[in-house]
Amino acid sequence: MSEVEIGAGKRGRRAYAFDDIAVVPSRRTRDPRDVSVQWTIDAFTFEAPILAAPMDSVVSPQTAIQLGRLGMLGVLDLEGLWTRYEDPEPYLTEIRALTDGSVTARMQEIYAEPIKPELISARLAEIRAAGVPVAGALSPQRTQEFSQVVVDAGVDLFVIRGTTVSAEHVSQNQEPLNLKKFIYELDVPVIVGGASTYTAALHLMRTGAAGVLVGFGGGAASTTRAALGIHAPMATAVADVAGARRDYMDESGGRYVHVIADGGLDTSGDIVKAIATGADAVMLGTALARATEAPGGGYHWGSEAHHPELPRGRRVDVGTIAPFANILGGPTPTSDGRANLVGALRRSMATTGYSDVKEFQRVEVVVAPYHPH
């Protein structure tokens, strides 16, 4: 990819966000009813390639069950309110009611409550009892401490999710997580991320991960770009990681690692373009926080919002528009791509002539920056 000159002493690669690209129709169209949007990872098949992000405003044990019954995967944050408090509802109510000026400091206090291993076990058992796939997420910093509790509780998919996760974390202060050894010794498939470059993703794939999350500071509730000056435009990031997946398949003799776009996916069009640039699935936060059943009650935040030393997120007012069922499968009360996400993906694939998600990764795209009026 060509570089541009930033100044006499610095050059940079041009990168693209989803708003900078568009999918192009081909010579063939299909009936949407003939299109499959199913996604399979390890032994699990889902009705659509959508995971709900491990954020307290999106996934509770109950919404994980509800999403599972709708054919999606809800990932529970195992460092969230449900594993710190026996009854988190009063704290959710309080967070929703806080003023913008006080919300960060009060959330830091609320999330200072220690994580309780017995609550991790109880929450995952509740999801398992409902008969849907069980997925939980820990940060790299907490993985070694609580992973055995998670595995013993019977998790089906284990997610290690941070702002960025590397296979070569260096620290002079503590023993870092040996990701390759950890994944090798674990009995369940691991999804790990985020990564946003070819090299970082390739190293994560070599650890034995079943999937790699792609994204860095792109979500509506993130302030990472403002706080740290770091950002990865998602169309380029997903395409780079998809390139790493292709090369890792050659290197490993055919082992396939799933690429999961995570961040900056607000509308059905963003989901379409994530898959068009090489993603196998998407992880959604804001888009699902708008559901009437979402624990955030129209507000949305992630773990970065209450970091004890350097918050890199915020609570945002996203409103509510429809139940999960309508946001995912329609019918939709809006025309702006915020609902019937699966129906829109299916129609886009049909309009461009593709029959399944793997095929759709080959669709033609163009650089066409979009400036809404």
PLY file of the C-alpha trace (Angstrom):
ply
format ascii 1.0
element vertex 373
property float x
property float y
property float z
element edge 372
property int vertex1
property int vertex2
end_header
0.00 0.00 0.00
1.37 3.41 -0.92
2.61 5.78 1.75
1.91 9.48 2.00
4.27 12.14 3.21
3.16 13.61 6.52
6.15 15.95 6.62
9.79 16.02 5.69
10.71 13.58 8.43
7.70 11.25 8.53
5.74 9.09 6.14
2.62 7.08 6.87
0.47 4.43 5.25
-3.00 5.49 4.11
-5.63 3.52 6.00
-9.40 3.27 5.50
-12.40 3.20 7.81
-15.64 1.43 6.87
-17.13 4.78 5.83
-14.34 5.10 3.23
-15.29 1.98 1.28
-18.35 0.51 -0.42
-19.38 -2.91 -1.71
-19.95 -3.25 -5.46
-22.73 -5.38 -7.03
-21.65 -8.14 -9.40
-23.31 -9.54 -12.53
-25.40 -11.96 -10.45
-28.15 -11.49 -7.87
-29.86 -14.03 -5.61
-33.06 -14.51 -3.71
-32.31 -13.49 -0.07
-34.06 -16.66 1.08
-31.33 -18.69 -0.64
-28.50 -16.98 1.25
-26.92 -18.56 4.34
-25.45 -16.27 7.01
-24.56 -19.10 9.40
-21.18 -19.04 11.13
-19.32 -22.05 12.55
-16.38 -21.87 14.95
-14.96 -25.05 16.44
-17.95 -27.30 17.27
-20.50 -24.48 17.38
-22.73 -23.19 14.61
-24.64 -19.91 14.95
-27.50 -18.55 12.86
-25.54 -15.38 12.08
-21.90 -14.26 12.48
-22.64 -11.96 15.42
-21.18 -11.94 18.93
-22.39 -9.57 21.64
-19.44 -7.77 23.21
-18.53 -8.50 26.86
-19.78 -5.16 28.17
-22.09 -4.70 31.15
-24.42 -2.45 29.16
-25.01 -5.23 26.63
-24.56 -8.72 28.12
-26.01 -10.03 31.36
-26.62 -13.72 32.03
-30.23 -13.19 30.92
-29.38 -11.37 27.69
-26.68 -13.97 26.93
-29.43 -16.59 27.16
-31.79 -14.52 25.04
-29.16 -13.94 22.36
-28.28 -17.64 22.41
-31.90 -18.53 21.75
-31.86 -16.11 18.80
-28.90 -18.01 17.34
-26.15 -15.55 18.32
-23.39 -15.65 20.95
-23.46 -13.40 23.99
-20.09 -13.05 25.72
-20.29 -12.23 29.44
-17.71 -9.87 30.96
-16.28 -11.93 33.81
-14.83 -8.77 35.36
-18.12 -6.90 35.28
-20.90 -6.12 37.70
-22.36 -9.64 37.58
-19.18 -11.13 39.03
-18.64 -8.38 41.61
-22.15 -8.08 43.08
-24.79 -10.65 43.98
-27.41 -8.15 42.79
-25.97 -5.67 40.27
-29.32 -4.06 39.40
-29.04 -1.15 41.91
-25.63 -0.27 40.44
-26.89 -0.42 36.87
-29.73 1.90 37.87
-27.27 4.27 39.53
-24.91 4.34 36.52
-27.80 5.21 34.23
-28.80 8.12 36.49
-25.36 9.67 37.00
-24.56 13.08 35.53
-21.85 13.29 32.89
-19.59 15.12 35.31
-19.72 12.45 38.01
-20.08 9.22 36.05
-16.40 8.30 35.62
-15.42 8.77 39.27
-18.46 6.91 40.56
-17.98 4.02 38.11
-14.38 3.70 39.31
-15.74 3.28 42.84
-18.43 0.79 41.82
-15.99 -1.37 39.83
-13.42 -1.32 42.66
-15.45 -4.10 44.34
-13.41 -7.33 44.08
-14.33 -10.02 41.56
-15.76 -13.09 43.30
-14.86 -16.51 41.83
-18.11 -18.05 43.12
-20.11 -15.47 41.12
-18.16 -16.31 37.95
-19.19 -19.93 38.44
-22.80 -19.06 39.23
-23.29 -16.73 36.25
-21.81 -19.19 33.74
-23.87 -22.03 35.27
-27.02 -19.94 34.79
-26.28 -19.55 31.09
-25.37 -23.22 30.69
-28.61 -24.32 32.39
-30.54 -22.54 29.64
-29.01 -24.82 27.01
-27.19 -22.17 24.96
-23.44 -21.89 24.23
-21.51 -20.33 27.12
-18.86 -17.68 26.48
-17.01 -15.48 28.95
-14.26 -12.89 28.65
-11.33 -11.89 30.81
-8.66 -9.27 30.26
-5.07 -10.49 29.78
-4.25 -9.12 33.23
-6.89 -11.32 34.93
-6.67 -14.43 32.76
-4.18 -16.38 34.84
-5.98 -15.55 38.07
-9.47 -16.64 37.04
-9.11 -18.90 33.99
-9.32 -22.15 35.96
-12.55 -20.99 37.61
-13.94 -20.24 34.16
-12.93 -23.61 32.70
-14.23 -25.50 35.73
-17.57 -23.71 35.33
-17.93 -25.23 31.87
-17.33 -22.42 29.40
-17.63 -23.36 25.71
-15.68 -20.43 24.24
-13.14 -18.41 26.19
-12.37 -14.83 25.15
-9.24 -12.91 26.15
-10.09 -9.32 25.28
-8.17 -6.14 25.91
-7.68 -2.80 24.21
-4.78 -4.48 22.52
-3.38 -7.97 23.13
0.03 -9.11 21.95
1.80 -12.44 21.92
4.97 -10.67 23.06
3.98 -8.53 26.06
7.11 -7.27 27.84
7.09 -6.30 31.51
9.83 -5.71 34.07
7.28 -5.72 36.89
5.36 -8.97 36.55
5.42 -12.30 34.74
3.36 -11.80 31.57
0.75 -14.25 30.35
2.38 -16.90 28.15
-0.43 -16.95 25.63
0.81 -19.91 23.57
1.34 -22.10 26.64
-1.98 -21.03 28.12
-3.99 -21.81 24.97
-2.16 -25.12 24.47
-3.04 -26.28 27.97
-6.65 -25.13 27.82
-9.41 -27.52 26.83
-11.67 -24.97 25.12
-11.28 -22.78 22.01
-9.90 -19.30 22.71
-10.69 -16.05 20.93
-8.09 -13.37 21.58
-7.61 -9.70 20.75
-7.63 -6.95 19.87
-5.09 -6.76 17.13
-5.00 -4.26 14.31
-1.94 -5.11 12.21
-0.79 -8.00 10.04
2.22 -8.79 12.23
0.40 -8.63 15.57
-2.40 -10.84 14.25
0.01 -13.39 12.75
1.74 -13.76 16.12
-1.62 -14.24 17.86
-2.60 -16.90 15.32
0.63 -18.76 16.06
-0.40 -19.08 19.72
-3.15 -21.51 18.69
-6.09 -19.10 19.05
-9.33 -20.15 17.35
-10.19 -16.54 16.56
-8.59 -13.09 16.58
-10.50 -9.94 17.48
-9.68 -6.98 15.23
-10.03 -3.43 16.48
-8.49 -0.75 18.60
-10.31 2.18 20.12
-12.97 2.44 17.46
-16.23 2.01 19.36
-18.66 4.75 20.33
-17.86 4.33 24.04
-14.08 4.47 23.52
-11.88 7.52 23.98
-8.63 5.67 23.26
-7.86 7.83 20.24
-8.18 11.01 22.32
-6.45 9.60 25.41
-3.59 7.65 23.82
-3.47 8.94 20.25
-3.88 5.37 18.96
-6.52 4.33 16.46
-6.85 1.68 13.74
-9.24 2.46 10.85
-11.26 -0.72 10.66
-11.46 -1.52 6.94
-7.68 -1.57 6.66
-7.24 -3.37 9.99
-9.64 -6.18 9.04
-8.09 -6.55 5.57
-4.58 -6.70 7.09
-5.59 -9.37 9.62
-7.39 -11.33 6.89
-4.11 -11.26 4.98
-2.36 -12.69 8.04
-4.98 -15.45 8.22
-4.31 -16.37 4.58
-0.55 -16.53 5.11
-0.91 -18.41 8.41
-3.02 -21.04 6.62
-0.12 -21.61 4.22
2.40 -21.62 7.05
0.43 -24.03 9.26
-0.68 -26.44 6.58
-4.31 -25.31 6.48
-5.25 -24.26 10.03
-8.01 -21.66 9.80
-8.24 -18.85 12.37
-11.43 -16.81 12.48
-11.17 -13.04 12.06
-13.73 -11.16 14.17
-14.19 -7.41 13.66
-14.60 -5.73 17.05
-15.23 -1.99 17.28
-16.63 0.80 15.12
-19.55 -1.33 13.89
-22.61 0.84 14.34
-24.90 -0.13 11.45
-25.77 -3.10 9.26
-23.70 -1.49 6.50
-20.64 -1.62 8.75
-21.24 -5.35 9.33
-21.51 -5.90 5.57
-18.23 -4.08 4.96
-16.45 -5.89 7.80
-17.19 -9.22 6.14
-16.42 -7.82 2.69
-12.93 -6.89 3.88
-12.31 -10.36 5.30
-14.02 -10.82 8.67
-15.73 -14.12 9.49
-17.89 -12.54 12.20
-18.42 -9.28 14.08
-18.55 -8.40 17.78
-21.17 -5.73 18.52
-21.49 -3.35 21.46
-23.34 -0.13 20.63
-25.62 -1.77 18.07
-26.97 -4.19 20.72
-26.91 -1.70 23.61
-29.90 -0.06 21.88
-32.10 -3.09 22.61
-34.96 -2.54 25.02
-33.76 -5.51 27.13
-30.09 -4.40 27.25
-28.84 -3.94 30.85
-27.62 -0.42 30.10
-31.17 0.83 29.63
-30.22 3.05 26.70
-26.71 3.81 27.98
-23.52 2.10 26.89
-20.04 1.75 28.41
-17.09 -0.61 28.40
-14.40 -1.60 30.86
-12.12 1.21 29.66
-14.60 3.74 31.09
-13.80 2.83 34.70
-10.07 2.07 34.54
-8.73 3.02 37.99
-5.78 5.06 36.68
-6.41 6.11 33.07
-10.01 5.82 31.86
-10.14 5.54 28.08
-13.87 5.29 27.62
-17.12 6.93 28.56
-20.76 6.23 29.22
-22.73 7.23 26.12
-26.46 7.70 25.63
-27.43 5.44 22.71
-31.17 5.26 23.36
-33.41 2.26 22.83
-35.09 1.42 19.55
-36.38 -2.18 19.59
-36.07 -5.60 21.26
-33.07 -7.80 20.48
-35.19 -9.90 18.14
-36.00 -6.90 15.96
-32.53 -5.38 16.06
-31.13 -8.68 14.84
-33.89 -10.11 12.68
-36.47 -7.40 12.06
-38.94 -6.12 11.26
-37.25 -2.78 11.78
-38.77 0.52 12.89
-35.83 2.49 11.45
-34.36 2.98 7.99
-30.83 3.91 9.04
-29.23 0.48 9.39
-29.62 0.21 13.17
-32.05 -2.72 13.13
-32.67 -5.98 11.23
-28.91 -6.35 11.05
-29.06 -9.96 9.90
-31.72 -9.25 7.28
-29.61 -6.42 5.88
-26.53 -8.64 5.67
-28.56 -11.32 3.93
-30.00 -8.82 1.44
-26.60 -7.29 0.70
-25.16 -10.73 0.00
-28.13 -11.54 -2.24
-27.90 -8.23 -4.09
-24.23 -8.84 -4.86
-24.77 -12.49 -5.80
-23.14 -14.40 -2.94
-24.62 -17.42 -1.19
-22.65 -17.61 2.08
-20.34 -15.57 4.29
-17.11 -17.21 3.09
-18.01 -16.43 -0.51
-18.95 -12.87 0.37
-15.42 -12.17 1.60
-14.46 -12.13 -2.11
-16.91 -9.35 -3.05
-15.47 -6.34 -4.88
-15.06 -3.15 -2.86
-14.15 0.38 -3.88
-12.73 3.35 -2.02
-15.66 5.75 -1.92
-15.59 8.12 1.09
-19.11 8.81 2.33
-20.12 12.19 3.69
-23.70 12.08 5.03
-25.69 15.28 4.75
0 1
1 2
2 3
3 4
4 5
5 6
6 7
7 8
8 9
9 10
10 11
11 12
12 13
13 14
14 15
15 16
16 17
17 18
18 19
19 20
20 21
21 22
22 23
23 24
24 25
25 26
26 27
27 28
28 29
29 30
30 31
31 32
32 33
33 34
34 35
35 36
36 37
37 38
38 39
39 40
40 41
41 42
42 43
43 44
44 45
45 46
46 47
47 48
48 49
49 50
50 51
51 52
52 53
53 54
54 55
55 56
56 57
57 58
58 59
59 60
60 61
61 62
62 63
63 64
64 65
65 66
66 67
67 68
68 69
69 70
70 71
71 72
72 73
73 74
74 75
75 76
76 77
77 78
78 79
79 80
80 81
81 82
82 83
83 84
84 85
85 86
86 87
87 88
88 89
89 90
90 91
91 92
92 93
93 94
94 95
95 96
96 97
97 98
98 99
99 100
100 101
101 102
102 103
103 104
104 105
105 106
106 107
107 108
108 109
109 110
110 111
111 112
112 113
113 114
114 115
115 116
116 117
117 118
118 119
119 120
120 121
121 122
122 123
123 124
124 125
125 126
126 127
127 128
128 129
129 130
130 131
131 132
132 133
133 134
134 135
135 136
136 137
137 138
138 139
139 140
140 141
141 142
142 143
143 144
144 145
145 146
146 147
147 148
148 149
149 150
150 151
151 152
152 153
153 154
154 155
155 156
156 157
157 158
158 159
159 160
160 161
161 162
162 163
163 164
164 165
165 166
166 167
167 168
168 169
169 170
170 171
171 172
172 173
173 174
174 175
175 176
176 177
177 178
178 179
179 180
180 181
181 182
182 183
183 184
184 185
185 186
186 187
187 188
188 189
189 190
190 191
191 192
192 193
193 194
194 195
195 196
196 197
197 198
198 199
199 200
200 201
201 202
202 203
203 204
204 205
205 206
206 207
207 208
208 209
209 210
210 211
211 212
212 213
213 214
214 215
215 216
216 217
217 218
218 219
219 220
220 221
221 222
222 223
223 224
224 225
225 226
226 227
227 228
228 229
229 230
230 231
231 232
232 233
233 234
234 235
235 236
236 237
237 238
238 239
239 240
240 241
241 242
242 243
243 244
244 245
245 246
246 247
247 248
248 249
249 250
250 251
251 252
252 253
253 254
254 255
255 256
256 257
257 258
258 259
259 260
260 261
261 262
262 263
263 264
264 265
265 266
266 267
267 268
268 269
269 270
270 271
271 272
272 273
273 274
274 275
275 276
276 277
277 278
278 279
279 280
280 281
281 282
282 283
283 284
284 285
285 286
286 287
287 288
288 289
289 290
290 291
291 292
292 293
293 294
294 295
295 296
296 297
297 298
298 299
299 300
300 301
301 302
302 303
303 304
304 305
305 306
306 307
307 308
308 309
309 310
310 311
311 312
312 313
313 314
314 315
315 316
316 317
317 318
318 319
319 320
320 321
321 322
322 323
323 324
324 325
325 326
326 327
327 328
328 329
329 330
330 331
331 332
332 333
333 334
334 335
335 336
336 337
337 338
338 339
339 340
340 341
341 342
342 343
343 344
344 345
345 346
346 347
347 348
348 349
349 350
350 351
351 352
352 353
353 354
354 355
355 356
356 357
357 358
358 359
359 360
360 361
361 362
362 363
363 364
364 365
365 366
366 367
367 368
368 369
369 370
370 371
371 372
